[in-house]
Amino acid sequence: MSDFYRRKLPHWHPEGQMFFITFRLANSLPAHIIQELEEERERERQAIRAEFSGAQQRDELYKLDKKYFGRFDAWLDRCIEESPRWLADENIARIVAEQIHALDGERYRLVAYCIMSNHAHVLTDTAEQGFKPTHNGVTAPYPLADTLKLLKGRTARYCNQALKRSGNFWHHESYDHVVRDQKEYERIVWYILNNPVKAGLVEKWEEWKFAFVSRN
């Protein structure tokens, strides 16, 4: 873990909401893998509901969702060779990074992100400002969904233009997770930054061109 990460982690704002978001390229996971993961998670959910109740049940379900995400993310790395890898192109990754930054201060405070070859992780803070949707569409009452629609729509359009292709660029669903406390916040920031290290692409996260953490 770098000295910068230890000494200058961006501020935690417990009074508001931070969102850990993962979105992936279209067709980046085989359908049978997604089905297996969903079926496994549902079996574990049913077991938790049968064994626990109240606050303890909520905590156990929360832990299960985190465990499920870990499995899901691991499969994204395993399927790297058979997956579309458009984000491995620096020009395409740069488009995505620029649009993530473009919404900083407008729709969220950007804390961290990492862009891998077939998916991206982003951590945003919506506590400091009253971020509002920019249109009256179906996602307008849901600020996070509205922001993701804006971000994924822009990046899909610009990336497809750069690749001279058409069709779906991102998978239609995204994973989002509300950060609950300081400890989880620190774990998620490090998880995001360490993604290319874990994948064996670099030795230190700072060597990855498309890994970012706020210095504020």
Backbone as ProteinMPNN parsed JSONL, in Angstrom:
{"seq_chain_A": "MSDFYRRKLPHWHPEGQMFFITFRLANSLPAHIIQELEEERERERQAIRAEFSGAQQRDELYKLDKKYFGRFDAWLDRCIEESPRWLADENIARIVAEQIHALDGERYRLVAYCIMSNHAHVLTDTAEQGFKPTHNGVTAPYPLADTLKLLKGRTARYCNQALKRSGNFWHHESYDHVVRDQKEYERIVWYILNNPVKAGLVEKWEEWKFAFVSRN", "coords_chain_A": {"N_chain_A": [[0.85, -1.186, 0.0], [0.603, 2.187, -0.888], [2.444, 5.117, 0.311], [1.079, 7.471, -0.187], [-1.585, 6.593, -0.31], [-1.962, 5.681, 2.327], [-1.563, 8.004, 3.837], [-3.101, 10.089, 2.779], [-5.832, 9.591, 2.251], [-8.921, 10.31, 0.689], [-11.462, 12.426, 2.197], [-13.874, 11.073, 4.438], [-17.403, 11.144, 4.466], [-19.708, 10.731, 6.572], [-22.369, 11.567, 6.863], [-23.683, 11.595, 4.483], [-24.277, 9.886, 1.32], [-22.176, 7.507, -0.122], [-21.336, 5.908, -3.126], [-20.357, 2.847, -4.422], [-19.665, 1.793, -7.535], [-19.965, -0.435, -10.246], [-19.56, -1.017, -13.627], [-19.892, -2.823, -16.688], [-18.643, -4.043, -19.875], [-20.818, -4.81, -22.628], [-21.769, -8.176, -23.096], [-19.642, -9.204, -21.644], [-19.584, -11.201, -19.784], [-20.3, -14.653, -19.861], [-23.605, -15.96, -20.385], [-24.289, -18.279, -18.957], [-22.597, -18.245, -16.771], [-23.449, -15.989, -15.345], [-26.023, -16.849, -14.722], [-25.445, -19.066, -13.066], [-24.187, -17.765, -10.911], [-26.277, -16.129, -9.982], [-28.176, -18.067, -9.236], [-26.8, -19.389, -7.229], [-26.489, -17.313, -5.376], [-29.192, -16.83, -4.753], [-29.925, -19.23, -3.513], [-28.367, -19.042, -1.196], [-29.454, -16.723, -0.109], [-32.05, -17.581, 0.554], [-31.44, -19.44, 2.524], [-30.386, -17.757, 4.494], [-32.615, -16.15, 5.088], [-34.233, -18.066, 6.197], [-32.872, -18.735, 8.502], [-32.242, -16.403, 9.955], [-33.519, -13.282, 11.342], [-34.931, -9.919, 11.32], [-32.663, -7.309, 12.225], [-30.32, -8.786, 12.186], [-30.714, -10.513, 10.056], [-30.758, -8.651, 7.94], [-28.119, -7.743, 8.068], [-26.727, -10.095, 7.434], [-27.641, -10.576, 4.835], [-26.614, -8.355, 3.601], [-23.864, -8.864, 3.828], [-23.771, -11.098, 2.194], [-24.372, -9.987, -0.313], [-22.047, -8.525, -0.744], [-20.204, -10.616, -0.887], [-21.165, -11.938, -3.133], [-20.677, -9.976, -5.079], [-17.862, -10.028, -5.087], [-17.374, -12.56, -6.207], [-18.541, -12.207, -8.71], [-16.939, -10.117, -9.772], [-14.474, -11.377, -9.847], [-14.948, -13.242, -11.849], [-15.144, -11.556, -14.046], [-12.474, -10.854, -14.401], [-11.44, -13.401, -14.949], [-12.642, -14.034, -17.372], [-11.41, -12.515, -19.236], [-10.027, -12.945, -21.672], [-11.891, -13.991, -23.467], [-13.787, -12.06, -23.471], [-15.212, -8.953, -24.755], [-12.777, -6.379, -25.175], [-12.585, -3.621, -25.243], [-11.897, -1.474, -23.631], [-9.246, -1.796, -23.158], [-7.925, -0.462, -25.07], [-6.163, 2.456, -25.107], [-7.119, 4.93, -26.011], [-9.877, 4.594, -25.917], [-10.303, 3.982, -23.215], [-9.473, 6.417, -22.192], [-11.484, 8.152, -23.068], [-13.62, 7.266, -21.483], [-12.581, 7.798, -18.929], [-12.351, 10.61, -19.064], [-15.032, 11.384, -19.22], [-16.009, 10.438, -16.791], [-14.633, 12.157, -15.074], [-15.746, 14.527, -15.994], [-18.254, 14.738, -14.843], [-17.704, 15.208, -12.246], [-18.289, 17.194, -9.496], [-20.526, 18.155, -10.707], [-22.459, 16.089, -10.739], [-21.601, 14.46, -8.711], [-19.068, 14.06, -6.125], [-16.018, 13.004, -7.113], [-14.303, 10.225, -5.992], [-12.671, 7.915, -6.413], [-11.483, 5.777, -9.083], [-11.143, 2.982, -11.335], [-10.247, 1.791, -14.447], [-10.603, -1.053, -16.173], [-9.941, -3.615, -18.684], [-12.392, -4.692, -19.472], [-14.289, -3.7, -17.75], [-15.326, -1.202, -15.306], [-14.631, 0.397, -12.208], [-16.047, 2.68, -9.929], [-16.01, 5.145, -7.386], [-18.122, 7.288, -5.767], [-19.132, 10.345, -4.153], [-21.979, 11.72, -2.863], [-22.646, 13.468, -0.923], [-21.947, 16.137, -0.44], [-23.184, 18.052, -2.071], [-26.316, 19.186, -3.457], [-27.169, 17.218, -5.634], [-28.895, 16.992, -8.67], [-31.222, 15.487, -11.003], [-30.998, 15.952, -14.584], [-33.045, 15.959, -16.353], [-36.461, 15.091, -17.253], [-37.078, 12.433, -17.456], [-37.683, 8.84, -17.088], [-35.791, 8.015, -15.248], [-35.308, 10.192, -13.691], [-36.352, 10.619, -10.982], [-34.552, 9.142, -9.541], [-31.575, 9.707, -8.533], [-28.994, 8.373, -8.663], [-29.371, 6.365, -10.632], [-30.041, 8.029, -12.728], [-27.681, 9.487, -13.08], [-25.914, 7.42, -13.814], [-27.125, 6.615, -16.188], [-26.673, 8.884, -17.732], [-23.822, 8.989, -17.738], [-23.085, 6.449, -18.81], [-24.457, 6.561, -21.208], [-23.276, 8.745, -22.589], [-20.567, 7.888, -22.745], [-20.815, 5.463, -24.133], [-21.731, 6.351, -26.619], [-19.614, 8.038, -27.515], [-17.451, 6.256, -27.446], [-18.244, 4.212, -29.197], [-18.302, 5.696, -31.543], [-15.565, 6.282, -31.797], [-14.57, 3.721, -32.124], [-15.73, 3.037, -34.449], [-18.089, 1.523, -34.612], [-21.339, 0.059, -33.953], [-24.192, -0.531, -31.809], [-24.762, -2.176, -28.598], [-22.688, -0.95, -26.069], [-22.087, -0.909, -23.3], [-23.041, -3.274, -20.767], [-26.46, -3.523, -19.835], [-27.165, -3.436, -17.126], [-25.896, -2.281, -13.944], [-23.682, -2.61, -11.145], [-24.3, -1.416, -7.938], [-23.453, -0.073, -4.754], [-24.059, 0.989, -1.522], [-21.87, 2.692, 0.556], [-21.145, 1.929, 3.846], [-19.655, 2.628, 6.166], [-16.637, 3.991, 7.699], [-14.579, 2.048, 7.734], [-15.362, 0.25, 5.721], [-15.356, 1.992, 3.574], [-12.577, 2.615, 3.314], [-11.649, 0.079, 2.66], [-12.9, -0.303, 0.167], [-11.865, 1.773, -1.446], [-9.207, 0.947, -1.575], [-9.589, -1.534, -2.784], [-10.496, -0.789, -5.337], [-8.252, 0.644, -6.37], [-6.339, -1.341, -6.32], [-7.049, -3.164, -8.223], [-5.814, -3.561, -10.896], [-3.361, -4.507, -10.018], [-3.996, -6.852, -8.659], [-4.889, -8.273, -10.852], [-2.52, -8.819, -12.057], [-1.331, -7.041, -13.815], [0.23, -4.809, -13.297], [2.807, -3.872, -10.918], [2.511, -1.959, -8.943], [-0.228, 0.094, -8.004], [-0.082, 2.726, -8.836], [1.187, 2.656, -11.257], [-0.658, 2.063, -13.139], [-2.38, 3.487, -15.783], [-5.028, 4.264, -15.756], [-6.075, 4.372, -13.183], [-7.302, 6.066, -10.392], [-7.295, 8.285, -7.594], [-8.798, 10.669, -5.526], [-7.156, 13.588, -4.349], [-8.084, 15.253, -2.472]], "CA_chain_A": [[0.0, 0.0, 0.0], [1.49, 3.332, -1.041], [2.423, 6.141, 1.351], [0.006, 8.422, -0.49], [-2.871, 6.009, 0.082], [-2.045, 5.626, 3.784], [-1.535, 9.312, 4.49], [-3.963, 11.106, 2.191], [-7.098, 9.058, 1.771], [-9.939, 11.377, 0.665], [-12.277, 12.523, 3.403], [-15.109, 10.304, 4.574], [-18.524, 12.006, 4.85], [-20.713, 9.764, 7.027], [-23.738, 12.06, 6.878], [-24.267, 11.435, 3.157], [-24.142, 8.58, 0.694], [-21.143, 7.195, -1.094], [-21.722, 4.762, -3.937], [-19.365, 2.063, -5.144], [-20.378, 1.416, -8.755], [-19.221, -1.202, -11.244], [-20.281, -1.285, -14.866], [-19.064, -3.675, -17.531], [-18.97, -4.049, -21.288], [-21.822, -5.762, -23.086], [-21.269, -9.519, -23.418], [-18.364, -9.442, -20.972], [-19.701, -12.443, -19.022], [-21.22, -15.62, -20.485], [-24.912, -16.037, -19.723], [-24.369, -19.391, -18.014], [-21.888, -17.841, -15.554], [-24.357, -15.092, -14.625], [-27.111, -17.671, -14.179], [-24.91, -19.845, -11.941], [-23.972, -16.849, -9.796], [-27.584, -15.72, -9.461], [-28.808, -19.201, -8.571], [-26.064, -19.621, -6.0], [-26.844, -16.247, -4.437], [-30.569, -17.012, -4.31], [-29.934, -20.325, -2.537], [-27.816, -18.528, 0.055], [-30.444, -15.783, 0.434], [-33.136, -18.34, 1.169], [-30.923, -20.024, 3.761], [-30.265, -16.668, 5.466], [-33.969, -15.762, 5.503], [-34.782, -19.131, 7.043], [-32.129, -18.851, 9.763], [-32.135, -15.146, 10.69], [-34.616, -12.32, 11.197], [-34.655, -8.569, 11.787], [-31.402, -6.645, 11.897], [-29.295, -9.79, 11.883], [-30.968, -10.963, 8.684], [-30.309, -7.584, 7.038], [-26.655, -7.756, 8.052], [-26.26, -11.282, 6.719], [-27.926, -10.365, 3.415], [-25.644, -7.346, 3.16], [-22.589, -9.58, 3.66], [-23.918, -11.966, 1.025], [-24.257, -9.168, -1.522], [-20.618, -8.227, -0.929], [-19.552, -11.854, -1.318], [-21.595, -12.165, -4.516], [-19.942, -9.065, -5.947], [-16.494, -10.53, -5.214], [-17.39, -13.653, -7.178], [-18.859, -11.591, -10.005], [-15.771, -9.371, -10.245], [-13.431, -12.359, -10.159], [-15.264, -13.813, -13.153], [-14.794, -10.577, -15.071], [-11.041, -11.003, -14.658], [-11.184, -14.713, -15.545], [-13.172, -14.086, -18.739], [-10.806, -11.395, -19.947], [-9.604, -13.288, -23.029], [-13.057, -14.215, -24.327], [-14.659, -10.899, -23.343], [-14.799, -7.725, -25.449], [-11.726, -5.718, -24.393], [-12.465, -2.295, -25.847], [-11.29, -0.521, -22.7], [-7.797, -1.985, -23.185], [-7.45, 0.577, -25.985], [-5.978, 3.662, -24.287], [-7.989, 6.014, -26.48], [-11.227, 4.318, -25.434], [-10.265, 4.163, -21.756], [-9.347, 7.855, -21.913], [-12.821, 8.727, -23.241], [-14.399, 6.929, -20.29], [-12.012, 8.557, -17.802], [-12.691, 12.029, -19.221], [-16.455, 11.577, -18.901], [-16.139, 10.273, -15.338], [-14.179, 13.418, -14.488], [-16.619, 15.632, -16.418], [-19.402, 14.821, -13.937], [-17.204, 15.542, -10.909], [-18.729, 18.538, -9.131], [-21.852, 18.38, -11.281], [-23.359, 15.029, -10.29], [-20.997, 13.804, -7.558], [-17.642, 14.291, -5.885], [-15.32, 11.799, -7.521], [-13.334, 9.773, -5.002], [-11.692, 7.001, -7.012], [-11.955, 4.878, -10.132], [-10.179, 2.181, -12.07], [-10.802, 1.299, -15.699], [-9.972, -2.276, -16.643], [-10.189, -3.809, -20.114], [-13.795, -5.016, -19.761], [-15.197, -3.125, -16.755], [-14.806, -0.043, -14.576], [-15.097, 0.636, -10.842], [-16.074, 4.105, -9.593], [-16.519, 5.496, -6.057], [-18.575, 8.676, -5.789], [-19.692, 10.901, -2.923], [-23.057, 12.668, -3.186], [-23.023, 14.103, 0.343], [-21.579, 17.543, -0.29], [-23.998, 18.965, -2.854], [-27.65, 18.694, -3.794], [-27.131, 16.829, -7.038], [-30.239, 16.795, -9.18], [-31.282, 15.012, -12.375], [-30.997, 17.026, -15.572], [-34.148, 15.804, -17.294], [-37.696, 14.64, -16.624], [-37.34, 11.067, -17.895], [-38.087, 7.841, -16.086], [-34.764, 7.869, -14.212], [-35.134, 11.461, -12.985], [-36.546, 10.555, -9.526], [-33.529, 8.29, -8.944], [-30.347, 10.402, -8.932], [-27.893, 7.494, -9.056], [-29.719, 5.771, -11.922], [-29.988, 9.106, -13.707], [-26.272, 9.778, -13.325], [-25.34, 6.31, -14.568], [-27.663, 6.68, -17.547], [-25.955, 9.965, -18.394], [-22.419, 8.604, -17.926], [-22.96, 5.318, -19.727], [-24.934, 6.989, -22.521], [-22.237, 9.555, -23.233], [-19.373, 7.105, -23.055], [-21.15, 4.499, -25.183], [-21.805, 7.061, -27.889], [-18.285, 8.487, -27.925], [-16.573, 5.101, -27.67], [-18.66, 3.575, -30.444], [-17.827, 6.538, -32.644], [-14.116, 6.101, -31.921], [-14.314, 2.349, -32.588], [-16.437, 2.877, -35.718], [-19.0, 0.405, -34.458], [-22.653, 0.398, -33.404], [-24.698, -1.563, -30.917], [-24.564, -1.973, -27.169], [-21.305, -0.861, -25.605], [-22.128, -1.361, -21.908], [-24.138, -4.12, -20.302], [-27.508, -2.593, -19.41], [-27.219, -3.33, -15.677], [-24.679, -1.915, -13.222], [-23.684, -2.967, -9.728], [-24.04, -0.265, -7.066], [-23.399, -0.466, -3.351], [-23.916, 2.126, -0.617], [-20.786, 2.494, 1.517], [-21.801, 2.071, 5.143], [-18.858, 3.183, 7.252], [-15.252, 4.34, 7.413], [-13.792, 0.844, 7.455], [-15.731, -0.243, 4.397], [-14.87, 3.015, 2.641], [-11.148, 2.417, 3.089], [-11.478, -1.192, 1.96], [-13.34, -0.162, -1.22], [-10.876, 2.578, -2.165], [-8.042, 0.113, -1.869], [-10.024, -2.557, -3.739], [-10.521, -0.165, -6.664], [-6.903, 0.954, -6.818], [-5.531, -2.554, -6.403], [-7.589, -4.069, -9.243], [-4.822, -3.988, -11.892], [-2.304, -5.266, -9.337], [-4.576, -8.178, -8.441], [-4.971, -8.934, -12.155], [-1.167, -9.099, -12.526], [-0.987, -6.151, -14.923], [1.28, -3.91, -12.804], [3.241, -4.204, -9.569], [1.966, -0.937, -8.061], [-1.395, 0.69, -8.638], [0.275, 4.012, -9.449], [1.688, 2.408, -12.609], [-1.795, 1.878, -14.044], [-2.746, 4.804, -16.297], [-6.429, 4.603, -15.552], [-6.468, 4.253, -11.771], [-7.321, 7.434, -9.867], [-7.874, 8.573, -6.296], [-8.795, 12.091, -5.261], [-6.175, 14.07, -3.368], [-8.772, 16.244, -1.614]], "C_chain_A": [[0.89, 1.242, 0.0], [1.386, 4.304, 0.123], [1.3, 7.138, 1.097], [-1.337, 7.865, -0.022], [-3.02, 6.025, 1.6], [-2.258, 7.009, 4.384], [-2.628, 10.253, 4.008], [-5.233, 10.527, 1.574], [-8.135, 10.181, 1.768], [-10.877, 11.293, 1.86], [-13.532, 11.657, 3.327], [-16.209, 11.236, 5.073], [-19.68, 11.122, 5.303], [-22.137, 10.257, 6.988], [-24.428, 11.879, 5.529], [-24.049, 10.045, 2.606], [-22.966, 8.551, -0.26], [-21.571, 5.929, -1.825], [-20.497, 4.151, -4.604], [-20.102, 1.454, -6.329], [-19.444, 0.628, -9.669], [-20.095, -1.363, -12.47], [-19.329, -1.969, -15.838], [-19.518, -3.608, -18.98], [-20.065, -5.073, -21.593], [-21.134, -7.074, -23.456], [-19.926, -9.842, -22.773], [-18.389, -10.663, -20.07], [-20.658, -13.386, -19.743], [-22.513, -15.745, -19.679], [-24.953, -17.156, -18.692], [-23.642, -19.077, -16.709], [-22.792, -16.948, -14.702], [-25.487, -15.895, -13.979], [-26.637, -18.475, -12.97], [-24.724, -18.963, -10.705], [-25.295, -16.447, -9.146], [-28.261, -16.859, -8.694], [-28.122, -19.497, -7.241], [-26.417, -18.568, -4.951], [-28.258, -16.435, -3.896], [-30.676, -18.154, -3.298], [-29.433, -19.838, -1.176], [-28.758, -17.516, 0.694], [-31.558, -16.528, 1.172], [-32.687, -18.947, 2.488], [-30.812, -18.973, 4.856], [-31.645, -16.266, 5.984], [-34.592, -16.808, 6.423], [-34.134, -19.15, 8.422], [-32.178, -17.589, 10.61], [-33.375, -14.287, 10.482], [-34.142, -10.948, 11.659], [-33.316, -8.03, 11.325], [-30.315, -7.648, 11.525], [-29.476, -10.324, 10.464], [-30.479, -9.931, 7.678], [-28.781, -7.563, 6.929], [-26.112, -8.938, 7.258], [-26.503, -11.156, 5.209], [-26.958, -9.346, 2.816], [-24.281, -8.006, 2.906], [-22.636, -10.479, 2.42], [-23.776, -11.181, -0.265], [-22.797, -8.813, -1.798], [-19.873, -9.456, -1.438], [-19.889, -12.154, -2.775], [-20.827, -11.247, -5.468], [-18.506, -9.536, -6.148], [-16.403, -11.655, -6.225], [-17.607, -13.128, -8.599], [-17.633, -10.89, -10.595], [-14.629, -10.311, -10.61], [-13.683, -12.993, -11.522], [-14.967, -12.832, -14.287], [-13.311, -10.673, -15.417], [-10.738, -12.342, -15.338], [-11.594, -14.77, -17.009], [-12.532, -13.052, -19.656], [-10.47, -11.72, -21.4], [-10.781, -13.472, -23.972], [-14.025, -13.035, -24.328], [-14.264, -9.815, -24.347], [-13.811, -6.968, -24.561], [-11.503, -4.294, -24.916], [-11.751, -1.309, -24.938], [-9.778, -0.725, -22.574], [-7.138, -1.013, -24.162], [-7.362, 1.886, -25.197], [-6.875, 4.806, -24.724], [-9.415, 5.84, -25.971], [-11.297, 4.508, -23.918], [-10.199, 5.644, -21.398], [-10.692, 8.563, -22.081], [-13.658, 8.49, -21.992], [-13.9, 7.733, -19.095], [-12.409, 10.028, -17.881], [-14.145, 12.29, -18.85], [-16.751, 11.344, -17.42], [-15.741, 11.563, -14.64], [-15.135, 14.569, -14.813], [-17.805, 15.812, -15.477], [-19.0, 15.127, -12.497], [-17.564, 16.991, -10.589], [-20.092, 18.897, -9.689], [-22.856, 17.363, -10.749], [-22.85, 14.289, -9.052], [-19.627, 14.403, -7.283], [-16.949, 12.974, -6.181], [-14.249, 11.45, -6.498], [-12.261, 8.908, -5.64], [-12.325, 6.27, -8.185], [-10.797, 4.053, -10.665], [-10.876, 1.641, -13.304], [-9.969, 0.106, -16.16], [-10.389, -2.516, -18.095], [-11.65, -4.13, -20.432], [-14.781, -4.488, -18.726], [-14.532, -1.934, -16.068], [-15.428, 0.004, -13.19], [-15.023, 2.129, -10.561], [-16.625, 4.263, -8.177], [-16.855, 6.971, -6.066], [-19.185, 9.053, -4.451], [-20.748, 11.922, -3.321], [-23.474, 13.467, -1.964], [-22.891, 15.616, 0.321], [-22.505, 18.507, -1.001], [-25.359, 18.345, -3.102], [-27.71, 18.349, -5.266], [-28.538, 16.472, -7.514], [-30.185, 16.261, -10.605], [-31.401, 16.176, -13.346], [-32.147, 16.905, -16.566], [-35.365, 15.264, -16.534], [-38.068, 13.218, -17.027], [-37.606, 10.124, -16.746], [-37.05, 7.67, -14.982], [-34.62, 9.113, -13.348], [-35.362, 11.38, -11.476], [-35.454, 9.77, -8.799], [-32.154, 8.812, -9.343], [-29.209, 9.491, -9.361], [-28.159, 6.875, -10.422], [-29.624, 6.812, -13.03], [-28.55, 9.438, -14.073], [-25.623, 8.672, -14.147], [-25.857, 6.287, -16.005], [-26.923, 7.74, -18.35], [-24.526, 9.545, -18.724], [-22.269, 7.482, -18.951], [-23.446, 5.688, -21.129], [-23.89, 7.788, -23.272], [-21.056, 8.7, -23.679], [-19.642, 6.078, -24.146], [-21.147, 5.168, -26.549], [-20.411, 7.444, -28.388], [-17.358, 7.317, -28.231], [-16.955, 4.372, -28.953], [-18.219, 4.376, -31.653], [-16.337, 6.323, -32.882], [-13.764, 4.725, -32.475], [-14.941, 2.073, -33.957], [-17.331, 1.628, -35.693], [-20.352, 0.929, -33.986], [-23.098, -0.741, -32.506], [-24.38, -1.26, -29.475], [-23.081, -1.942, -26.835], [-21.209, -1.387, -24.175], [-23.237, -2.385, -21.714], [-25.177, -3.209, -19.652], [-27.585, -2.427, -17.898], [-25.866, -2.916, -15.113], [-24.815, -2.399, -11.783], [-23.44, -1.692, -8.93], [-24.236, -0.676, -5.613], [-23.199, 0.783, -2.504], [-22.842, 1.802, 0.419], [-21.303, 2.843, 2.91], [-20.967, 2.8, 6.198], [-17.422, 3.41, 6.806], [-14.424, 3.118, 7.008], [-14.086, 0.305, 6.063], [-15.259, 0.713, 3.312], [-13.397, 2.797, 2.302], [-10.896, 1.126, 2.31], [-11.834, -1.055, 0.484], [-12.359, 0.678, -2.029], [-9.677, 1.721, -2.543], [-8.385, -0.989, -2.865], [-9.988, -2.002, -5.166], [-9.102, 0.033, -7.185], [-6.092, -0.305, -7.085], [-5.966, -3.491, -7.518], [-6.553, -4.488, -10.292], [-3.648, -4.75, -11.29], [-2.768, -6.703, -9.136], [-4.64, -8.974, -9.734], [-3.597, -9.234, -12.748], [-0.693, -8.209, -13.661], [0.126, -5.171, -14.567], [1.668, -4.363, -11.399], [2.696, -3.225, -8.537], [0.817, -0.235, -8.767], [-1.067, 1.996, -9.342], [0.779, 3.852, -10.882], [0.561, 2.247, -13.622], [-2.318, 3.243, -14.482], [-4.162, 5.225, -15.94], [-6.932, 4.178, -14.183], [-6.306, 5.644, -11.155], [-7.871, 7.451, -8.462], [-7.744, 10.065, -6.043], [-7.76, 12.45, -4.215], [-6.787, 15.129, -2.458], [-9.486, 15.577, -0.463]], "O_chain_A": [[1.824, 1.338, 0.796], [0.384, 4.327, 0.838], [0.646, 7.6, 2.032], [-2.131, 8.579, 0.59], [-4.093, 6.347, 2.109], [-3.037, 7.173, 5.323], [-3.047, 11.135, 4.757], [-5.648, 10.94, 0.492], [-8.226, 10.932, 2.74], [-11.061, 10.23, 2.453], [-14.16, 11.536, 2.275], [-15.987, 12.027, 5.99], [-20.55, 10.793, 4.496], [-23.057, 9.443, 7.072], [-25.65, 12.002, 5.447], [-23.679, 9.128, 3.34], [-22.786, 9.443, -1.089], [-22.102, 4.997, -1.22], [-19.712, 4.838, -5.257], [-21.05, 0.689, -6.151], [-18.278, 0.985, -9.84], [-21.242, -1.796, -12.368], [-18.122, -1.729, -15.819], [-20.631, -3.174, -19.277], [-20.207, -6.074, -20.891], [-20.057, -7.079, -24.051], [-19.162, -10.657, -23.291], [-17.336, -11.124, -19.631], [-21.723, -12.958, -20.189], [-22.508, -15.648, -18.452], [-25.589, -17.003, -17.649], [-24.023, -19.582, -15.653], [-22.888, -17.128, -13.488], [-25.859, -15.649, -12.832], [-27.342, -18.557, -11.964], [-25.063, -19.363, -9.592], [-25.419, -16.426, -7.922], [-28.847, -16.64, -7.634], [-28.779, -19.817, -6.251], [-26.62, -18.892, -3.781], [-28.498, -16.223, -2.708], [-31.434, -18.056, -2.332], [-30.0, -20.176, -0.137], [-28.852, -17.455, 1.92], [-31.951, -16.147, 2.274], [-33.445, -18.971, 3.457], [-31.108, -19.254, 6.018], [-31.822, -16.064, 7.185], [-35.377, -16.48, 7.313], [-34.77, -19.536, 9.403], [-32.159, -17.666, 11.839], [-34.173, -14.527, 9.576], [-33.1, -10.818, 12.3], [-32.888, -8.259, 10.194], [-29.488, -7.383, 10.651], [-28.497, -10.559, 9.755], [-29.856, -10.285, 6.677], [-28.226, -7.388, 5.845], [-25.151, -8.798, 6.501], [-25.673, -11.578, 4.405], [-26.54, -9.471, 1.665], [-23.63, -7.737, 1.896], [-21.65, -10.597, 1.691], [-23.135, -11.645, -1.208], [-22.364, -8.802, -2.95], [-19.014, -9.351, -2.314], [-19.029, -12.567, -3.552], [-20.381, -11.679, -6.531], [-17.981, -9.455, -7.258], [-15.462, -11.706, -7.016], [-16.947, -13.551, -9.548], [-17.328, -11.051, -11.777], [-13.901, -10.066, -11.572], [-12.74, -13.254, -12.269], [-14.578, -13.249, -15.378], [-12.934, -10.583, -16.585], [-9.872, -12.408, -16.21], [-10.969, -15.473, -17.803], [-13.057, -12.754, -20.728], [-10.613, -10.863, -22.272], [-10.682, -13.143, -25.154], [-14.98, -13.017, -25.104], [-13.104, -9.755, -24.754], [-13.98, -6.917, -23.343], [-10.367, -3.83, -25.015], [-11.071, -0.403, -25.42], [-9.098, 0.089, -21.947], [-5.934, -0.772, -24.088], [-8.369, 2.37, -24.68], [-7.344, 5.576, -23.886], [-10.083, 6.818, -25.633], [-12.233, 5.12, -23.403], [-10.8, 6.076, -20.414], [-11.008, 9.476, -21.318], [-14.324, 9.401, -21.5], [-14.696, 8.285, -18.336], [-12.766, 10.627, -16.866], [-14.455, 13.309, -18.232], [-17.643, 11.979, -16.857], [-16.426, 12.015, -13.722], [-15.314, 15.479, -14.003], [-18.31, 16.925, -15.329], [-19.859, 15.285, -11.63], [-17.188, 17.905, -11.322], [-20.743, 19.826, -9.21], [-23.965, 17.723, -10.355], [-23.612, 13.562, -8.414], [-19.089, 15.155, -8.096], [-17.256, 11.95, -5.571], [-13.393, 12.274, -6.176], [-11.071, 9.141, -5.432], [-13.548, 6.155, -8.272], [-9.628, 4.387, -10.468], [-11.975, 1.094, -13.212], [-8.791, 0.241, -16.491], [-11.114, -1.705, -18.672], [-12.105, -3.869, -21.546], [-15.973, -4.784, -18.801], [-13.335, -1.693, -16.23], [-16.605, -0.311, -13.016], [-14.039, 2.777, -10.917], [-17.591, 3.596, -7.807], [-15.997, 7.811, -6.336], [-19.687, 8.204, -3.714], [-20.451, 12.881, -4.033], [-24.542, 14.08, -1.961], [-23.649, 16.31, 0.999], [-22.617, 19.663, -0.594], [-25.536, 17.134, -2.975], [-28.249, 19.118, -6.062], [-29.271, 15.746, -6.842], [-29.236, 16.533, -11.339], [-31.852, 17.259, -12.974], [-32.215, 17.674, -17.525], [-35.3, 15.015, -15.331], [-39.236, 12.836, -16.951], [-37.739, 10.535, -15.593], [-37.39, 7.224, -13.886], [-33.88, 9.091, -12.365], [-34.622, 12.024, -10.733], [-35.434, 9.739, -7.569], [-31.617, 8.41, -10.375], [-28.517, 9.799, -10.331], [-27.275, 6.86, -11.279], [-29.178, 6.512, -14.137], [-28.236, 9.646, -15.245], [-24.864, 8.953, -15.075], [-25.109, 5.974, -16.932], [-26.585, 7.522, -19.514], [-24.068, 9.722, -19.853], [-21.431, 7.558, -19.849], [-22.916, 5.193, -22.123], [-23.642, 7.544, -24.453], [-20.608, 8.773, -24.823], [-18.783, 5.844, -24.997], [-20.625, 4.618, -27.518], [-20.071, 7.2, -29.546], [-16.567, 7.38, -29.172], [-16.081, 3.958, -29.713], [-17.811, 3.811, -32.668], [-15.895, 6.196, -34.024], [-12.784, 4.573, -33.204], [-14.718, 1.018, -34.551], [-17.326, 0.808, -36.612], [-20.488, 2.108, -33.659], [-22.455, -1.79, -32.452], [-23.8, -0.221, -29.158], [-22.316, -2.804, -27.269], [-20.349, -2.214, -23.872], [-24.249, -2.361, -22.416], [-24.819, -2.233, -18.992], [-28.026, -1.381, -17.423], [-24.824, -3.166, -15.72], [-25.921, -2.572, -11.272], [-22.487, -0.962, -9.204], [-25.077, -1.516, -5.295], [-22.269, 1.553, -2.744], [-22.899, 0.764, 1.078], [-21.838, 3.932, 3.123], [-21.52, 3.515, 7.035], [-17.041, 3.068, 5.687], [-13.659, 3.169, 6.045], [-13.173, -0.052, 5.318], [-14.813, 0.281, 2.249], [-13.021, 2.797, 1.13], [-10.047, 1.079, 1.421], [-11.153, -1.625, -0.369], [-12.051, 0.34, -3.171], [-9.196, 1.761, -3.676], [-7.556, -1.342, -3.704], [-9.508, -2.665, -6.086], [-8.786, -0.363, -8.308], [-5.25, -0.326, -7.982], [-5.321, -4.515, -7.744], [-6.425, -5.683, -10.558], [-3.009, -5.549, -11.975], [-2.03, -7.65, -9.407], [-4.47, -10.194, -9.731], [-3.505, -9.834, -13.819], [0.232, -8.566, -14.39], [0.882, -4.748, -15.442], [0.952, -5.139, -10.768], [2.446, -3.601, -7.392], [0.871, 0.005, -9.973], [-1.704, 2.339, -10.338], [0.793, 4.821, -11.64], [0.799, 2.289, -14.829], [-2.665, 4.069, -13.639], [-4.453, 6.416, -15.835], [-8.053, 3.692, -14.035], [-5.296, 6.313, -11.372], [-8.811, 6.717, -8.155], [-6.701, 10.658, -6.316], [-7.522, 11.677, -3.287], [-6.063, 15.827, -1.747], [-10.111, 16.255, 0.352]]}, "name": "protein", "num_of_chains": 1, "seq": "MSDFYRRKLPHWHPEGQMFFITFRLANSLPAHIIQELEEERERERQAIRAEFSGAQQRDELYKLDKKYFGRFDAWLDRCIEESPRWLADENIARIVAEQIHALDGERYRLVAYCIMSNHAHVLTDTAEQGFKPTHNGVTAPYPLADTLKLLKGRTARYCNQALKRSGNFWHHESYDHVVRDQKEYERIVWYILNNPVKAGLVEKWEEWKFAFVSRN"}
